[in-house]
């Protein structure tokens, strides 16, 4: 039997400080969790369910810790709760679906499965929990004599199944720890935070229920002054009682609600998928997703899980990560979703955190209507190693989840459709939970949308928009947007004479003209290498005329003799009354057999205009397709710019 805890410094009926309670619970959690997991796993054979049940039992224990901590053995309170939850959720022989179990472990689980539930409980309590016979009978729920008979029958049956003497049963049961010792546990602070949220919710529900009952029964009394006395103690509702509208939620996010291996295989296809670790993301630097600057999108959340999957059997290899968080209320969950969305749509710049932020380009954004309460899909590309990430983000009620598929493929081949389907599957596993919201439509539609605004001047490009180069040259760093002055109109000058977004054009004064330059400050490149963007606004007719004039000037650049001027190759050209885009690649011959290459674009949306000019170097070139895509992003960003005269 477990030794009683020493409480000499804490009188049984005296005041116990919150610090003492916290210290005692933290020690109990660290000491008992592995034992309880082993016992619960042996009872059900389902590791995921066992871990989830034990975790939730500890949450309930902290809820009632002021009372539970006074017990001689708090495990006698926590274990039955964990076992009830695990038995309610476990399926029939779940270990048969696992292919990586050792034969000895599988044999023990098969042997335990032949026992009746009372026999199994009696055996595990006496062999793994070391309780007394009286305590065993109490937990099994039988008279002592009947419980002892079940224990003898169970031991004999298991020994016969394993072909071992009954004296070897403890050693065989202990072999199950080879499975349970691989489990990672949530930080104790997460357990306590969830327990505190549960306590607050139950207090609100209990108090409300009590007041309603008193009012309904006509039992609300007043004292001599006419004031109503407060209730001395409101009864606690059961754990299944729903929270009151607007009150804090009692939130449960079991790790069994995460995507299973078979679900990933069915949606993403390919062979050799393996499930990796499942954790609460409390270890390491916490950055498991691209552009993730912080450990959690909801620092005050009640639970968080990360699960990884990987296959090396396909070329290129692929990695899938699911990250799920539970918030205290739907209002908190909405903020969590928005915060996570800002991670992926505005990857923090090197100025924000040079040591932690990966060099990522936002390739595309889309909405996923009908997937949960909110859902988005982003394609990101690492400029450092060309890994492409397809990231799905969704919210269902108080739960927010992200799925991220990573592989080294061209951005144009990103598997958006299947990642959207996988995200829908993730939502469908969360929405049935007590605090879940909308589920996913059977048919998932990926609807492209405009980029989300980024930065203080959202109508201009940001670092997240810039593509990779032919060789990695480190992070892009942008200067702050500044008004274009007369002495800077040659910023981004190219080998052709063109009109500038400065002063006036056709007697119309330009508005809002600004410029911004992006450089590769960590690279050993010529100082002129970099990208300059200039923006400005003109009345609609003048804006269209500006673009037409720019195009004429580009066509007029000398092309016949490379030693005398500039060769111009048109990369793209499109236009309507509402918008226009043209992009070119230029090569200008210089003395000494030198050549300078440029990429140039002019774009217009309504009355807003932007000009891009990139000066390249042999080891710092932008692919033609990538530069055209950048021009379209600049056109997209102009949606945020105020119309002329506005």
TATA-V424503 format. One record per residue. N is the residue number from 1. RES is the residue in one small letter. NEAR is the number of other C-alpha atoms within 8 Angstrom. D_CENTER is the distance of its C-alpha to the mean C-alpha in Angstrom with 1 decimal. Layout:
n=N res=RES near=NEAR d_center=D_CENTER
n=N res=RES near=NEAR d_center=D_CENTER
This chain:
n=1 res=x near=6 d_center=42.8
n=2 res=x near=7 d_center=40.3
n=3 res=x near=6 d_center=42.1
n=4 res=x near=6 d_center=42.0
n=5 res=x near=6 d_center=39.9
n=6 res=x near=5 d_center=42.0
n=7 res=x near=7 d_center=42.0
n=8 res=x near=5 d_center=45.2
n=9 res=x near=5 d_center=43.6
n=10 res=x near=8 d_center=42.2
n=11 res=x near=8 d_center=45.0
n=12 res=x near=6 d_center=44.2
n=13 res=x near=4 d_center=45.0
n=14 res=x near=6 d_center=44.4
n=15 res=x near=6 d_center=41.6
n=16 res=x near=7 d_center=38.4
n=17 res=x near=6 d_center=36.3
n=18 res=x near=6 d_center=32.5
n=19 res=x near=6 d_center=32.3
n=20 res=x near=8 d_center=34.4
n=21 res=x near=12 d_center=32.3
n=22 res=x near=8 d_center=29.1
n=23 res=x near=8 d_center=30.8
n=24 res=x near=9 d_center=32.2
n=25 res=x near=11 d_center=29.1
n=26 res=x near=9 d_center=27.1
n=27 res=x near=8 d_center=29.9
n=28 res=x near=8 d_center=30.2
n=29 res=x near=10 d_center=26.5
n=30 res=x near=8 d_center=26.7
n=31 res=x near=8 d_center=30.1
n=32 res=x near=9 d_center=29.7
n=33 res=x near=9 d_center=26.2
n=34 res=x near=10 d_center=27.2
n=35 res=x near=10 d_center=30.5
n=36 res=x near=10 d_center=29.1
n=37 res=x near=12 d_center=26.6
n=38 res=x near=11 d_center=29.5
n=39 res=x near=12 d_center=31.6
n=40 res=x near=13 d_center=29.1
n=41 res=x near=13 d_center=28.2
n=42 res=x near=12 d_center=32.0
n=43 res=x near=11 d_center=32.4
n=44 res=x near=11 d_center=30.0
n=45 res=x near=10 d_center=29.2
n=46 res=x near=12 d_center=25.6
n=47 res=x near=8 d_center=23.4
n=48 res=x near=8 d_center=20.1
n=49 res=x near=12 d_center=22.0
n=50 res=x near=14 d_center=24.0
n=51 res=x near=10 d_center=21.1
n=52 res=x near=12 d_center=19.5
n=53 res=x near=13 d_center=23.0
n=54 res=x near=15 d_center=23.9
n=55 res=x near=10 d_center=20.8
n=56 res=x near=10 d_center=21.6
n=57 res=x near=12 d_center=25.2
n=58 res=x near=11 d_center=24.6
n=59 res=x near=12 d_center=22.8
n=60 res=x near=10 d_center=26.0
n=61 res=x near=12 d_center=28.1
n=62 res=x near=13 d_center=26.8
n=63 res=x near=10 d_center=27.4
n=64 res=x near=8 d_center=31.1
n=65 res=x near=10 d_center=31.3
n=66 res=x near=8 d_center=34.4
n=67 res=x near=7 d_center=36.2
n=68 res=x near=10 d_center=34.7
n=69 res=x near=10 d_center=35.2
n=70 res=x near=8 d_center=39.0
n=71 res=x near=7 d_center=39.2
n=72 res=x near=7 d_center=40.9
n=73 res=x near=10 d_center=38.1
n=74 res=x near=10 d_center=34.8
n=75 res=x near=7 d_center=33.6
n=76 res=x near=7 d_center=36.2
n=77 res=x near=10 d_center=34.1
n=78 res=x near=11 d_center=30.6
n=79 res=x near=11 d_center=31.5
n=80 res=x near=9 d_center=33.0
n=81 res=x near=9 d_center=29.9
n=82 res=x near=15 d_center=27.6
n=83 res=x near=12 d_center=30.1
n=84 res=x near=8 d_center=30.4
n=85 res=x near=9 d_center=26.7
n=86 res=x near=14 d_center=26.5
n=87 res=x near=8 d_center=29.7
n=88 res=x near=6 d_center=28.6
n=89 res=x near=7 d_center=25.4
n=90 res=x near=10 d_center=26.8
n=91 res=x near=6 d_center=28.2
n=92 res=x near=4 d_center=31.5
n=93 res=x near=9 d_center=31.5
n=94 res=x near=10 d_center=27.8
n=95 res=x near=10 d_center=28.7
n=96 res=x near=6 d_center=30.7
n=97 res=x near=5 d_center=27.6
n=98 res=x near=7 d_center=26.6
n=99 res=x near=5 d_center=28.4
n=100 res=x near=4 d_center=27.8
n=101 res=x near=9 d_center=29.7
n=102 res=x near=6 d_center=32.8
n=103 res=x near=6 d_center=36.0
n=104 res=x near=7 d_center=37.1
n=105 res=x near=10 d_center=33.9
n=106 res=x near=10 d_center=34.2
n=107 res=x near=9 d_center=37.8
n=108 res=x near=12 d_center=37.2
n=109 res=x near=11 d_center=34.6
n=110 res=x near=8 d_center=37.1
n=111 res=x near=11 d_center=39.9
n=112 res=x near=11 d_center=38.0
n=113 res=x near=8 d_center=37.3
n=114 res=x near=8 d_center=41.1
n=115 res=x near=11 d_center=41.6
n=116 res=x near=8 d_center=41.7
n=117 res=x near=6 d_center=39.0
n=118 res=x near=9 d_center=41.6
n=119 res=x near=12 d_center=42.7
n=120 res=x near=13 d_center=39.3
n=121 res=x near=10 d_center=38.4
n=122 res=x near=16 d_center=41.8
n=123 res=x near=11 d_center=41.5
n=124 res=x near=12 d_center=38.0
n=125 res=x near=12 d_center=39.0
n=126 res=x near=12 d_center=42.1
n=127 res=x near=10 d_center=40.8
n=128 res=x near=11 d_center=37.3
n=129 res=x near=11 d_center=37.5
n=130 res=x near=9 d_center=41.1
n=131 res=x near=10 d_center=42.0
n=132 res=x near=8 d_center=45.6
n=133 res=x near=9 d_center=47.2
n=134 res=x near=7 d_center=47.5
n=135 res=x near=8 d_center=43.8
n=136 res=x near=13 d_center=43.0
n=137 res=x near=14 d_center=45.2
n=138 res=x near=10 d_center=43.6
n=139 res=x near=7 d_center=40.1
n=140 res=x near=10 d_center=41.3
n=141 res=x near=6 d_center=43.2
n=142 res=x near=8 d_center=46.6
n=143 res=x near=8 d_center=50.0
n=144 res=x near=10 d_center=50.4
n=145 res=x near=6 d_center=52.9
n=146 res=x near=8 d_center=50.8
n=147 res=x near=14 d_center=47.6
n=148 res=x near=11 d_center=49.7
n=149 res=x near=8 d_center=50.9
n=150 res=x near=11 d_center=47.4
n=151 res=x near=12 d_center=46.5
n=152 res=x near=8 d_center=49.5
n=153 res=x near=9 d_center=48.9
n=154 res=x near=14 d_center=45.3
n=155 res=x near=11 d_center=46.2
n=156 res=x near=9 d_center=48.9
n=157 res=x near=10 d_center=46.8
n=158 res=x near=13 d_center=44.0
n=159 res=x near=12 d_center=46.6
n=160 res=x near=8 d_center=48.3
n=161 res=x near=7 d_center=45.1
n=162 res=x near=9 d_center=44.2
n=163 res=x near=6 d_center=47.9
n=164 res=x near=8 d_center=47.8
n=165 res=x near=7 d_center=49.9
n=166 res=x near=8 d_center=48.4
n=167 res=x near=5 d_center=48.5
n=168 res=x near=8 d_center=45.8
n=169 res=x near=13 d_center=43.3
n=170 res=x near=9 d_center=41.5
n=171 res=x near=7 d_center=40.9
n=172 res=x near=9 d_center=39.6
n=173 res=x near=11 d_center=37.2
n=174 res=x near=8 d_center=36.0
n=175 res=x near=9 d_center=35.1
n=176 res=x near=12 d_center=32.0
n=177 res=x near=8 d_center=30.5
n=178 res=x near=7 d_center=29.9
n=179 res=x near=8 d_center=27.0
n=180 res=x near=12 d_center=25.8
n=181 res=x near=7 d_center=26.0
n=182 res=x near=6 d_center=23.0
n=183 res=x near=7 d_center=20.6
n=184 res=x near=7 d_center=18.4
n=185 res=x near=6 d_center=18.3
n=186 res=x near=10 d_center=16.3
n=187 res=x near=8 d_center=17.8
n=188 res=x near=8 d_center=20.8
n=189 res=x near=6 d_center=19.6
n=190 res=x near=10 d_center=16.8
n=191 res=x near=14 d_center=19.5
n=192 res=x near=10 d_center=21.9
n=193 res=x near=9 d_center=19.6
n=194 res=x near=13 d_center=19.0
n=195 res=x near=13 d_center=22.7
n=196 res=x near=10 d_center=23.7
n=197 res=x near=14 d_center=21.8
n=198 res=x near=13 d_center=23.6
n=199 res=x near=9 d_center=26.8
n=200 res=x near=9 d_center=26.6
n=201 res=x near=14 d_center=26.0
n=202 res=x near=13 d_center=28.8
n=203 res=x near=10 d_center=31.1
n=204 res=x near=11 d_center=30.6
n=205 res=x near=14 d_center=31.1
n=206 res=x near=12 d_center=34.0
n=207 res=x near=10 d_center=35.7
n=208 res=x near=8 d_center=35.4
n=209 res=x near=8 d_center=36.7
n=210 res=x near=10 d_center=39.6
n=211 res=x near=8 d_center=40.7
n=212 res=x near=8 d_center=40.6
n=213 res=x near=8 d_center=42.7
n=214 res=x near=10 d_center=45.2
n=215 res=x near=9 d_center=45.6
n=216 res=x near=7 d_center=46.0
n=217 res=x near=6 d_center=48.7
n=218 res=x near=6 d_center=50.5
n=219 res=x near=7 d_center=49.9
n=220 res=x near=7 d_center=48.7
n=221 res=x near=6 d_center=51.3
n=222 res=x near=9 d_center=52.2
n=223 res=x near=8 d_center=54.1
n=224 res=x near=5 d_center=57.3
n=225 res=x near=5 d_center=55.7
n=226 res=x near=6 d_center=54.0
n=227 res=x near=7 d_center=50.5
n=228 res=x near=8 d_center=48.3
n=229 res=x near=7 d_center=47.5
n=230 res=x near=4 d_center=43.9
n=231 res=x near=5 d_center=42.8
n=232 res=x near=4 d_center=43.2
n=233 res=x near=4 d_center=40.4
n=234 res=x near=9 d_center=38.3
n=235 res=x near=7 d_center=37.7
n=236 res=x near=8 d_center=34.1
n=237 res=x near=9 d_center=32.9
n=238 res=x near=5 d_center=31.5
n=239 res=x near=5 d_center=27.9
n=240 res=x near=5 d_center=27.7
n=241 res=x near=7 d_center=29.0
n=242 res=x near=5 d_center=26.9
n=243 res=x near=12 d_center=25.9
n=244 res=x near=9 d_center=28.0
n=245 res=x near=4 d_center=27.0
n=246 res=x near=4 d_center=25.4
n=247 res=x near=9 d_center=25.3
n=248 res=x near=11 d_center=22.5
n=249 res=x near=11 d_center=20.8
n=250 res=x near=12 d_center=21.2
n=251 res=x near=13 d_center=17.8
n=252 res=x near=10 d_center=17.2
n=253 res=x near=10 d_center=14.1
n=254 res=x near=8 d_center=15.7
n=255 res=x near=10 d_center=14.2
n=256 res=x near=8 d_center=16.6
n=257 res=x near=8 d_center=14.5
n=258 res=x near=12 d_center=12.0
n=259 res=x near=11 d_center=13.3
n=260 res=x near=6 d_center=16.5
n=261 res=x near=10 d_center=18.0
n=262 res=x near=6 d_center=20.6
n=263 res=x near=10 d_center=18.2
n=264 res=x near=11 d_center=16.6
n=265 res=x near=11 d_center=20.2
n=266 res=x near=7 d_center=21.6
n=267 res=x near=9 d_center=19.3
n=268 res=x near=9 d_center=18.8
n=269 res=x near=7 d_center=22.3
n=270 res=x near=8 d_center=23.9
n=271 res=x near=8 d_center=25.2
n=272 res=x near=8 d_center=24.2
n=273 res=x near=12 d_center=20.6
n=274 res=x near=8 d_center=19.9
n=275 res=x near=9 d_center=17.4
n=276 res=x near=8 d_center=16.3
n=277 res=x near=7 d_center=15.3
n=278 res=x near=11 d_center=13.3
n=279 res=x near=11 d_center=12.7
n=280 res=x near=12 d_center=11.4
n=281 res=x near=11 d_center=10.3
n=282 res=x near=9 d_center=13.4
n=283 res=x near=5 d_center=15.3
n=284 res=x near=5 d_center=15.6
n=285 res=x near=5 d_center=14.2
n=286 res=x near=10 d_center=10.6
n=287 res=x near=9 d_center=9.5
n=288 res=x near=6 d_center=8.0
n=289 res=x near=7 d_center=6.8
n=290 res=x near=10 d_center=9.7
n=291 res=x near=11 d_center=10.7
n=292 res=x near=12 d_center=8.4
n=293 res=x near=9 d_center=11.4
n=294 res=x near=7 d_center=10.5
n=295 res=x near=11 d_center=9.3
n=296 res=x near=8 d_center=7.7
n=297 res=x near=10 d_center=7.4
n=298 res=x near=11 d_center=10.0
n=299 res=x near=6 d_center=12.5
n=300 res=x near=6 d_center=14.7
n=301 res=x near=10 d_center=12.6
n=302 res=x near=14 d_center=14.5
n=303 res=x near=12 d_center=12.2
n=304 res=x near=13 d_center=9.0
n=305 res=x near=13 d_center=8.7
n=306 res=x near=13 d_center=7.8
n=307 res=x near=13 d_center=10.3
n=308 res=x near=12 d_center=11.8
n=309 res=x near=12 d_center=14.5
n=310 res=x near=12 d_center=17.1
n=311 res=x near=12 d_center=20.4
n=312 res=x near=10 d_center=23.2
n=313 res=x near=9 d_center=25.7
n=314 res=x near=10 d_center=24.9
n=315 res=x near=5 d_center=25.8
n=316 res=x near=8 d_center=23.7
n=317 res=x near=11 d_center=21.4
n=318 res=x near=11 d_center=17.9
n=319 res=x near=11 d_center=14.6
n=320 res=x near=11 d_center=11.8
n=321 res=x near=14 d_center=8.5
n=322 res=x near=14 d_center=6.6
n=323 res=x near=11 d_center=3.8
n=324 res=x near=12 d_center=5.6
n=325 res=x near=16 d_center=7.2
n=326 res=x near=15 d_center=10.8
n=327 res=x near=16 d_center=12.8
n=328 res=x near=15 d_center=16.6
n=329 res=x near=10 d_center=17.6
n=330 res=x near=9 d_center=16.7
n=331 res=x near=6 d_center=17.6
n=332 res=x near=11 d_center=15.0
n=333 res=x near=17 d_center=12.4
n=334 res=x near=10 d_center=13.7
n=335 res=x near=9 d_center=13.4
n=336 res=x near=12 d_center=9.7
n=337 res=x near=13 d_center=9.2
n=338 res=x near=8 d_center=11.7
n=339 res=x near=9 d_center=10.4
n=340 res=x near=10 d_center=7.0
n=341 res=x near=10 d_center=9.5
n=342 res=x near=9 d_center=11.8
n=343 res=x near=12 d_center=9.8
n=344 res=x near=13 d_center=10.2
n=345 res=x near=13 d_center=13.6
n=346 res=x near=11 d_center=15.2
n=347 res=x near=12 d_center=14.2
n=348 res=x near=12 d_center=16.1
n=349 res=x near=11 d_center=19.6
n=350 res=x near=11 d_center=21.4
n=351 res=x near=7 d_center=23.3
n=352 res=x near=6 d_center=20.2
n=353 res=x near=9 d_center=19.4
n=354 res=x near=8 d_center=21.4
n=355 res=x near=5 d_center=20.5
n=356 res=x near=6 d_center=16.8
n=357 res=x near=13 d_center=15.8
n=358 res=x near=7 d_center=16.1
n=359 res=x near=9 d_center=18.6
n=360 res=x near=13 d_center=16.7
n=361 res=x near=14 d_center=18.3
n=362 res=x near=14 d_center=16.9
n=363 res=x near=10 d_center=19.0
n=364 res=x near=9 d_center=18.4
n=365 res=x near=14 d_center=16.6
n=366 res=x near=12 d_center=17.2
n=367 res=x near=11 d_center=16.9
n=368 res=x near=14 d_center=16.6
n=369 res=x near=10 d_center=19.2
n=370 res=x near=10 d_center=19.5
n=371 res=x near=15 d_center=16.0
n=372 res=x near=15 d_center=15.2
n=373 res=x near=12 d_center=16.0
n=374 res=x near=11 d_center=14.1
n=375 res=x near=13 d_center=12.5
n=376 res=x near=12 d_center=12.4
n=377 res=x near=15 d_center=12.6
n=378 res=x near=14 d_center=12.9
n=379 res=x near=15 d_center=14.9
n=380 res=x near=15 d_center=14.7
n=381 res=x near=13 d_center=17.4
n=382 res=x near=13 d_center=18.0
n=383 res=x near=13 d_center=21.5
n=384 res=x near=9 d_center=22.1
n=385 res=x near=7 d_center=21.9
n=386 res=x near=10 d_center=21.4
n=387 res=x near=11 d_center=18.3
n=388 res=x near=15 d_center=16.8
n=389 res=x near=13 d_center=13.2
n=390 res=x near=15 d_center=12.7
n=391 res=x near=13 d_center=9.3
n=392 res=x near=14 d_center=9.0
n=393 res=x near=15 d_center=7.4
n=394 res=x near=16 d_center=9.3
n=395 res=x near=17 d_center=10.7
n=396 res=x near=16 d_center=13.4
n=397 res=x near=12 d_center=15.4
n=398 res=x near=16 d_center=13.8
n=399 res=x near=14 d_center=10.6
n=400 res=x near=14 d_center=7.4
n=401 res=x near=13 d_center=5.5
n=402 res=x near=13 d_center=4.2
n=403 res=x near=14 d_center=7.0
n=404 res=x near=13 d_center=8.4
n=405 res=x near=12 d_center=12.2
n=406 res=x near=11 d_center=14.1
n=407 res=x near=11 d_center=17.9
n=408 res=x near=10 d_center=20.8
n=409 res=x near=10 d_center=22.3
n=410 res=x near=7 d_center=23.7
n=411 res=x near=9 d_center=21.4
n=412 res=x near=4 d_center=23.7
n=413 res=x near=6 d_center=23.0
n=414 res=x near=11 d_center=19.2
n=415 res=x near=7 d_center=18.6
n=416 res=x near=10 d_center=17.2
n=417 res=x near=7 d_center=19.0
n=418 res=x near=9 d_center=17.8
n=419 res=x near=15 d_center=14.1
n=420 res=x near=13 d_center=14.7
n=421 res=x near=10 d_center=16.6
n=422 res=x near=13 d_center=14.0
n=423 res=x near=13 d_center=11.5
n=424 res=x near=14 d_center=14.6
n=425 res=x near=11 d_center=15.2
n=426 res=x near=11 d_center=11.9
n=427 res=x near=16 d_center=12.9
n=428 res=x near=10 d_center=16.4
n=429 res=x near=11 d_center=15.5
n=430 res=x near=13 d_center=13.9
n=431 res=x near=14 d_center=16.6
n=432 res=x near=9 d_center=19.5
n=433 res=x near=9 d_center=18.3
n=434 res=x near=6 d_center=20.4
n=435 res=x near=12 d_center=18.0
n=436 res=x near=12 d_center=16.6
n=437 res=x near=12 d_center=17.6
n=438 res=x near=10 d_center=18.4
n=439 res=x near=15 d_center=18.0
n=440 res=x near=12 d_center=18.1
n=441 res=x near=8 d_center=21.3
n=442 res=x near=4 d_center=22.9
n=443 res=x near=4 d_center=23.1
n=444 res=x near=13 d_center=20.1
n=445 res=x near=6 d_center=21.2
n=446 res=x near=12 d_center=19.6
n=447 res=x near=8 d_center=21.2
n=448 res=x near=8 d_center=21.3
n=449 res=x near=7 d_center=21.2
n=450 res=x near=7 d_center=22.2
n=451 res=x near=10 d_center=19.9
n=452 res=x near=6 d_center=18.5
n=453 res=x near=8 d_center=20.8
n=454 res=x near=9 d_center=20.1
n=455 res=x near=7 d_center=22.3
n=456 res=x near=4 d_center=25.4
n=457 res=x near=7 d_center=27.3
n=458 res=x near=11 d_center=24.9
n=459 res=x near=11 d_center=27.7
n=460 res=x near=10 d_center=27.9
n=461 res=x near=11 d_center=25.8
n=462 res=x near=9 d_center=23.2
n=463 res=x near=11 d_center=22.2
n=464 res=x near=12 d_center=19.1
n=465 res=x near=11 d_center=21.7
n=466 res=x near=10 d_center=23.9
n=467 res=x near=10 d_center=24.2
n=468 res=x near=12 d_center=25.0
n=469 res=x near=12 d_center=28.6
n=470 res=x near=9 d_center=30.8
n=471 res=x near=8 d_center=30.3
n=472 res=x near=10 d_center=27.6
n=473 res=x near=9 d_center=29.0
n=474 res=x near=10 d_center=26.2
n=475 res=x near=9 d_center=24.2
n=476 res=x near=11 d_center=25.5
n=477 res=x near=12 d_center=26.6
n=478 res=x near=10 d_center=27.8
n=479 res=x near=7 d_center=30.6
n=480 res=x near=5 d_center=30.3
n=481 res=x near=8 d_center=31.7
n=482 res=x near=7 d_center=35.4
n=483 res=x near=8 d_center=38.4
n=484 res=x near=10 d_center=40.4
n=485 res=x near=7 d_center=43.8
n=486 res=x near=6 d_center=47.0
n=487 res=x near=5 d_center=46.8
n=488 res=x near=7 d_center=43.3
n=489 res=x near=9 d_center=44.0
n=490 res=x near=6 d_center=44.3
n=491 res=x near=6 d_center=40.6
n=492 res=x near=11 d_center=39.3
n=493 res=x near=6 d_center=42.8
n=494 res=x near=8 d_center=43.4
n=495 res=x near=9 d_center=46.5
n=496 res=x near=8 d_center=47.5
n=497 res=x near=8 d_center=48.8
n=498 res=x near=7 d_center=46.6
n=499 res=x near=7 d_center=46.4
n=500 res=x near=5 d_center=44.1
n=501 res=x near=10 d_center=42.0
n=502 res=x near=11 d_center=44.2
n=503 res=x near=6 d_center=47.1
n=504 res=x near=9 d_center=48.2
n=505 res=x near=9 d_center=48.6
n=506 res=x near=5 d_center=51.5
n=507 res=x near=5 d_center=52.4
n=508 res=x near=9 d_center=49.1
n=509 res=x near=8 d_center=47.3
n=510 res=x near=13 d_center=43.7
n=511 res=x near=9 d_center=41.2
n=512 res=x near=8 d_center=37.9
n=513 res=x near=13 d_center=38.5
n=514 res=x near=11 d_center=36.0
n=515 res=x near=12 d_center=35.1
n=516 res=x near=12 d_center=32.4
n=517 res=x near=10 d_center=32.5
n=518 res=x near=12 d_center=29.9
n=519 res=x near=10 d_center=31.1
n=520 res=x near=13 d_center=30.1
n=521 res=x near=8 d_center=31.2
n=522 res=x near=7 d_center=30.5
n=523 res=x near=7 d_center=32.4
n=524 res=x near=4 d_center=36.2
n=525 res=x near=7 d_center=37.0
n=526 res=x near=6 d_center=39.9
n=527 res=x near=4 d_center=39.4
n=528 res=x near=5 d_center=39.7
n=529 res=x near=12 d_center=36.6
n=530 res=x near=11 d_center=33.8
n=531 res=x near=12 d_center=32.6
n=532 res=x near=13 d_center=34.1
n=533 res=x near=14 d_center=33.2
n=534 res=x near=12 d_center=35.7
n=535 res=x near=14 d_center=35.3
n=536 res=x near=14 d_center=37.9
n=537 res=x near=14 d_center=39.2
n=538 res=x near=15 d_center=42.6
n=539 res=x near=10 d_center=44.1
n=540 res=x near=9 d_center=43.1
n=541 res=x near=7 d_center=46.3
n=542 res=x near=11 d_center=46.4
n=543 res=x near=15 d_center=42.7
n=544 res=x near=9 d_center=43.7
n=545 res=x near=8 d_center=46.8
n=546 res=x near=10 d_center=44.9
n=547 res=x near=12 d_center=42.7
n=548 res=x near=8 d_center=45.9
n=549 res=x near=9 d_center=47.7
n=550 res=x near=11 d_center=44.9
n=551 res=x near=9 d_center=45.0
n=552 res=x near=8 d_center=48.8
n=553 res=x near=11 d_center=48.7
n=554 res=x near=11 d_center=46.3
n=555 res=x near=7 d_center=48.6
n=556 res=x near=6 d_center=51.6
n=557 res=x near=12 d_center=50.4
n=558 res=x near=10 d_center=52.9
n=559 res=x near=9 d_center=51.9
n=560 res=x near=5 d_center=55.1
n=561 res=x near=8 d_center=55.5
n=562 res=x near=11 d_center=52.5
n=563 res=x near=8 d_center=54.7
n=564 res=x near=7 d_center=55.6
n=565 res=x near=12 d_center=52.3
n=566 res=x near=15 d_center=48.9
n=567 res=x near=12 d_center=47.8
n=568 res=x near=12 d_center=45.3
n=569 res=x near=7 d_center=43.2
n=570 res=x near=9 d_center=41.5
n=571 res=x near=10 d_center=38.0
n=572 res=x near=9 d_center=37.2
n=573 res=x near=9 d_center=38.9
n=574 res=x near=7 d_center=38.2
n=575 res=x near=8 d_center=39.2
n=576 res=x near=6 d_center=39.8
n=577 res=x near=6 d_center=41.3
n=578 res=x near=8 d_center=37.8
n=579 res=x near=10 d_center=36.3
n=580 res=x near=13 d_center=37.4
n=581 res=x near=15 d_center=36.1
n=582 res=x near=13 d_center=38.0
n=583 res=x near=15 d_center=37.0
n=584 res=x near=12 d_center=39.3
n=585 res=x near=13 d_center=39.6
n=586 res=x near=13 d_center=42.6
n=587 res=x near=12 d_center=44.6
n=588 res=x near=13 d_center=47.3
n=589 res=x near=13 d_center=50.0
n=590 res=x near=9 d_center=51.1
n=591 res=x near=6 d_center=54.1
n=592 res=x near=4 d_center=54.0
n=593 res=x near=6 d_center=52.2
n=594 res=x near=7 d_center=49.0
n=595 res=x near=8 d_center=46.6
n=596 res=x near=11 d_center=43.9
n=597 res=x near=11 d_center=41.2
n=598 res=x near=12 d_center=39.3
n=599 res=x near=14 d_center=36.7
n=600 res=x near=12 d_center=37.5
n=601 res=x near=12 d_center=36.2
n=602 res=x near=14 d_center=37.3
n=603 res=x near=16 d_center=35.3
n=604 res=x near=17 d_center=36.2
n=605 res=x near=12 d_center=34.6
n=606 res=x near=10 d_center=37.2
n=607 res=x near=12 d_center=38.8
n=608 res=x near=16 d_center=36.2
n=609 res=x near=14 d_center=36.7
n=610 res=x near=14 d_center=34.8
n=611 res=x near=11 d_center=36.3
n=612 res=x near=14 d_center=34.5
n=613 res=x near=14 d_center=36.4
n=614 res=x near=12 d_center=35.1
n=615 res=x near=14 d_center=37.5
n=616 res=x near=13 d_center=36.8
n=617 res=x near=11 d_center=38.0
n=618 res=x near=5 d_center=38.5
n=619 res=x near=7 d_center=35.4
n=620 res=x near=11 d_center=33.4
n=621 res=x near=10 d_center=33.6
n=622 res=x near=11 d_center=31.2
n=623 res=x near=8 d_center=31.6
n=624 res=x near=8 d_center=33.4
n=625 res=x near=6 d_center=30.7
n=626 res=x near=9 d_center=28.1
n=627 res=x near=12 d_center=30.4
n=628 res=x near=11 d_center=31.1
n=629 res=x near=8 d_center=27.4
n=630 res=x near=11 d_center=27.3
n=631 res=x near=14 d_center=30.3
n=632 res=x near=10 d_center=28.6
n=633 res=x near=11 d_center=25.6
n=634 res=x near=13 d_center=28.3
n=635 res=x near=13 d_center=29.9
n=636 res=x near=9 d_center=26.6
n=637 res=x near=14 d_center=26.1
n=638 res=x near=14 d_center=29.7
n=639 res=x near=8 d_center=28.7
n=640 res=x near=8 d_center=27.8
n=641 res=x near=9 d_center=31.3
n=642 res=x near=6 d_center=34.0
n=643 res=x near=9 d_center=36.9
n=644 res=x near=11 d_center=40.2
n=645 res=x near=5 d_center=42.2
n=646 res=x near=4 d_center=39.2
